[in-house]
Amino acid sequence: KIQSIPKIDFRMNKFLYGLVRRVKGPISSGVHLMDIQIENTSLEKIDLSKLQVKLVQGRSALIGQTYAIDQTELLPKQKARVRIVFKSEDRGDLLLFLKWNEIESRVAIPGRLL
């Protein structure tokens, strides 16, 4: 089992700040975990129930990936955790796609972290 603690941060817009906290795996038969932290930097409550998360390797989304968010509403300065479970036999680079309402963000995840 390998665990990487990357320093990859991103901003979706002026209200949402993200940080890739951990990449762990392979746990068993190529299964990996990725933990992401999303922070509400606005002064308003934000509804995260519309957040969509997807990992892409090469030109296609990883098959069988799932994700869970520990909270659907974020008060100002509050943080949510997102965990992505995915399978990857390849150590190639990944692209993390996040979409909230109409705002999209892409984050490069180097394959060396897998």
BELJOMO-V128088 format. One record per backbone hydrogen bond with DSSP energy under -1.0 kcal/mol. NH is the residue of the N-H (numbers start at 1). CO is the residue of the C=O. If there is no record, write none. Layout:
BEGIN
nh & co
NH & CO
NH & CO
END
This chain:
BEGIN
nh & co
4 & 23
10 & 18
12 & 16
13 & 16
17 & 39
18 & 10
19 & 37
20 & 8
21 & 35
22 & 35
23 & 4
24 & 33
25 & 2
27 & 31
31 & 28
32 & 86
33 & 24
34 & 84
35 & 22
36 & 82
37 & 19
38 & 80
39 & 17
40 & 78
41 & 15
46 & 74
48 & 72
51 & 48
52 & 99
54 & 97
56 & 95
57 & 60
60 & 57
62 & 55
65 & 62
66 & 85
68 & 83
70 & 81
74 & 46
77 & 40
78 & 75
80 & 38
82 & 36
83 & 68
84 & 34
85 & 66
86 & 32
88 & 30
94 & 109
95 & 56
96 & 107
97 & 54
98 & 105
99 & 52
100 & 103
103 & 100
105 & 98
107 & 96
109 & 94
113 & 110
114 & 111
END
